[in-house]
Amino acid sequence: MSALTIITRTTARGPVLEIIGDLDYATAPKLRKAVEGLTLAAGQLLLLDLAELGYCDSSGISALLSARSLANERSGDIALAAVPANTLRILGIVGLDQVFTIQPDSTMTTNHGAVAS
């Protein structure tokens, strides 16, 4: 089991959260809290960079859906970037690959970053 680290970057298009480690029952609340604390203006994109995601269980999937709901409430959008193959497979099985925009990588210009561990 790997601890969860979330690195927040701000870009012109919106916030980017790098999710590093395991997203599971014990750590999903940390992602929810990070997303709730974001400034996301109408029309901006919340990008969740999953390149370093080690593991994601159903609680992690639920946290991703909560992030999507929050982005929608704020009239923003959400995308998942660099989704690991095992997580992409699960998203496909439950049909969430049709709900989330999925990008091959996170190529957004960074303005500044902060680390939450």
C-alpha positions as YAML, in Angstrom:
chain: A
units: angstrom
residues:
- id: 1
  name: MET
  ca: [0.00, 0.00, 0.00]
- id: 2
  name: SER
  ca: [1.37, 3.37, -1.04]
- id: 3
  name: ALA
  ca: [0.58, 6.71, 0.60]
- id: 4
  name: LEU
  ca: [-1.34, 9.25, -1.45]
- id: 5
  name: THR
  ca: [0.31, 12.50, -2.48]
- id: 6
  name: ILE
  ca: [-1.57, 15.17, -4.40]
- id: 7
  name: ILE
  ca: [0.33, 17.90, -6.21]
- id: 8
  name: THR
  ca: [-1.74, 20.88, -7.28]
- id: 9
  name: ARG
  ca: [-0.77, 23.03, -10.25]
- id: 10
  name: THR
  ca: [-2.57, 26.04, -11.64]
- id: 11
  name: THR
  ca: [-2.74, 26.56, -15.38]
- id: 12
  name: ALA
  ca: [-4.48, 29.04, -17.65]
- id: 13
  name: ARG
  ca: [-7.09, 26.37, -18.47]
- id: 14
  name: GLY
  ca: [-7.71, 25.42, -14.85]
- id: 15
  name: PRO
  ca: [-6.31, 23.39, -11.96]
- id: 16
  name: VAL
  ca: [-4.33, 20.16, -12.38]
- id: 17
  name: LEU
  ca: [-4.10, 17.58, -9.62]
- id: 18
  name: GLU
  ca: [-1.32, 15.00, -9.89]
- id: 19
  name: ILE
  ca: [-2.46, 11.94, -7.97]
- id: 20
  name: ILE
  ca: [0.48, 9.85, -6.80]
- id: 21
  name: GLY
  ca: [0.09, 6.56, -4.92]
- id: 22
  name: ASP
  ca: [-2.99, 4.57, -3.97]
- id: 23
  name: LEU
  ca: [-6.51, 5.96, -4.22]
- id: 24
  name: ASP
  ca: [-8.60, 3.73, -1.97]
- id: 25
  name: TYR
  ca: [-10.97, 3.70, 1.00]
- id: 26
  name: ALA
  ca: [-8.37, 5.23, 3.32]
- id: 27
  name: THR
  ca: [-7.15, 7.95, 0.93]
- id: 28
  name: ALA
  ca: [-10.23, 8.89, -1.14]
- id: 29
  name: PRO
  ca: [-11.32, 11.53, 1.43]
- id: 30
  name: LYS
  ca: [-8.00, 13.31, 0.83]
- id: 31
  name: LEU
  ca: [-8.80, 13.67, -2.88]
- id: 32
  name: ARG
  ca: [-12.33, 14.87, -2.11]
- id: 33
  name: LYS
  ca: [-10.93, 17.52, 0.26]
- id: 34
  name: ALA
  ca: [-8.33, 18.64, -2.29]
- id: 35
  name: VAL
  ca: [-10.97, 19.02, -5.00]
- id: 36
  name: GLU
  ca: [-13.38, 20.88, -2.71]
- id: 37
  name: GLY
  ca: [-10.63, 23.41, -1.89]
- id: 38
  name: LEU
  ca: [-9.92, 24.24, -5.53]
- id: 39
  name: THR
  ca: [-10.82, 27.42, -7.31]
- id: 40
  name: LEU
  ca: [-12.55, 26.34, -10.50]
- id: 41
  name: ALA
  ca: [-14.24, 29.07, -12.50]
- id: 42
  name: ALA
  ca: [-17.02, 28.50, -15.01]
- id: 43
  name: GLY
  ca: [-15.59, 27.16, -18.25]
- id: 44
  name: GLN
  ca: [-12.33, 25.96, -16.70]
- id: 45
  name: LEU
  ca: [-11.01, 22.40, -16.87]
- id: 46
  name: LEU
  ca: [-10.11, 20.33, -13.82]
- id: 47
  name: LEU
  ca: [-7.46, 17.87, -14.96]
- id: 48
  name: LEU
  ca: [-6.67, 14.83, -12.83]
- id: 49
  name: ASP
  ca: [-3.25, 13.49, -13.81]
- id: 50
  name: LEU
  ca: [-3.19, 9.79, -12.95]
- id: 51
  name: ALA
  ca: [0.22, 8.92, -14.43]
- id: 52
  name: GLU
  ca: [1.58, 7.98, -10.98]
- id: 53
  name: LEU
  ca: [-1.59, 6.34, -9.66]
- id: 54
  name: GLY
  ca: [-0.61, 2.99, -8.19]
- id: 55
  name: TYR
  ca: [-3.99, 1.52, -7.29]
- id: 56
  name: CYS
  ca: [-7.62, 2.61, -7.43]
- id: 57
  name: ASP
  ca: [-10.50, 0.78, -5.74]
- id: 58
  name: SER
  ca: [-14.24, 1.51, -5.78]
- id: 59
  name: SER
  ca: [-13.79, 4.28, -3.18]
- id: 60
  name: GLY
  ca: [-11.23, 5.89, -5.49]
- id: 61
  name: ILE
  ca: [-13.65, 5.66, -8.42]
- id: 62
  name: SER
  ca: [-16.29, 7.26, -6.22]
- id: 63
  name: ALA
  ca: [-13.88, 10.12, -5.40]
- id: 64
  name: LEU
  ca: [-13.27, 10.66, -9.13]
- id: 65
  name: LEU
  ca: [-17.04, 10.85, -9.65]
- id: 66
  name: SER
  ca: [-17.31, 13.35, -6.78]
- id: 67
  name: ALA
  ca: [-14.68, 15.50, -8.50]
- id: 68
  name: ARG
  ca: [-16.74, 15.33, -11.70]
- id: 69
  name: SER
  ca: [-19.88, 16.39, -9.83]
- id: 70
  name: LEU
  ca: [-18.09, 19.32, -8.23]
- id: 71
  name: ALA
  ca: [-16.69, 20.46, -11.59]
- id: 72
  name: ASN
  ca: [-20.19, 20.28, -13.07]
- id: 73
  name: GLU
  ca: [-21.67, 22.23, -10.12]
- id: 74
  name: ARG
  ca: [-19.15, 25.00, -10.78]
- id: 75
  name: SER
  ca: [-19.92, 24.99, -14.54]
- id: 76
  name: GLY
  ca: [-16.48, 23.59, -15.27]
- id: 77
  name: ASP
  ca: [-15.32, 20.44, -16.97]
- id: 78
  name: ILE
  ca: [-13.12, 17.53, -15.92]
- id: 79
  name: ALA
  ca: [-10.68, 15.23, -17.69]
- id: 80
  name: LEU
  ca: [-8.50, 12.33, -16.62]
- id: 81
  name: ALA
  ca: [-4.97, 12.21, -18.01]
- id: 82
  name: ALA
  ca: [-2.45, 9.38, -18.31]
- id: 83
  name: VAL
  ca: [-4.83, 6.82, -16.82]
- id: 84
  name: PRO
  ca: [-2.95, 3.59, -15.98]
- id: 85
  name: ALA
  ca: [-4.08, 0.54, -17.97]
- id: 86
  name: ASN
  ca: [-5.56, -1.29, -14.96]
- id: 87
  name: THR
  ca: [-7.65, 1.75, -13.96]
- id: 88
  name: LEU
  ca: [-8.67, 2.40, -17.57]
- id: 89
  name: ARG
  ca: [-9.88, -1.20, -17.79]
- id: 90
  name: ILE
  ca: [-12.05, -0.74, -14.69]
- id: 91
  name: LEU
  ca: [-13.45, 2.55, -16.02]
- id: 92
  name: GLY
  ca: [-14.31, 0.74, -19.26]
- id: 93
  name: ILE
  ca: [-16.02, -2.17, -17.50]
- id: 94
  name: VAL
  ca: [-18.35, 0.15, -15.59]
- id: 95
  name: GLY
  ca: [-18.88, 2.53, -18.52]
- id: 96
  name: LEU
  ca: [-17.10, 5.51, -16.98]
- id: 97
  name: ASP
  ca: [-14.76, 5.75, -19.95]
- id: 98
  name: GLN
  ca: [-17.86, 7.20, -21.66]
- id: 99
  name: VAL
  ca: [-18.48, 9.66, -18.81]
- id: 100
  name: PHE
  ca: [-14.98, 11.09, -18.35]
- id: 101
  name: THR
  ca: [-12.89, 12.76, -21.02]
- id: 102
  name: ILE
  ca: [-9.67, 10.76, -21.07]
- id: 103
  name: GLN
  ca: [-6.43, 12.28, -22.35]
- id: 104
  name: PRO
  ca: [-3.20, 10.42, -23.06]
- id: 105
  name: ASP
  ca: [-1.15, 12.88, -20.94]
- id: 106
  name: SER
  ca: [-1.33, 16.17, -19.08]
- id: 107
  name: THR
  ca: [0.13, 18.76, -21.39]
- id: 108
  name: MET
  ca: [-0.98, 21.98, -19.74]
- id: 109
  name: THR
  ca: [1.30, 24.92, -18.95]
- id: 110
  name: THR
  ca: [2.10, 25.16, -15.24]
- id: 111
  name: ASN
  ca: [1.96, 28.48, -13.40]
- id: 112
  name: HIS
  ca: [2.83, 27.22, -9.90]
- id: 113
  name: GLY
  ca: [2.45, 24.14, -7.74]
- id: 114
  name: ALA
  ca: [1.84, 23.02, -4.18]
- id: 115
  name: VAL
  ca: [2.27, 19.59, -2.68]
- id: 116
  name: ALA
  ca: [-0.17, 18.01, -0.24]
- id: 117
  name: SER
  ca: [1.01, 14.77, 1.31]
...
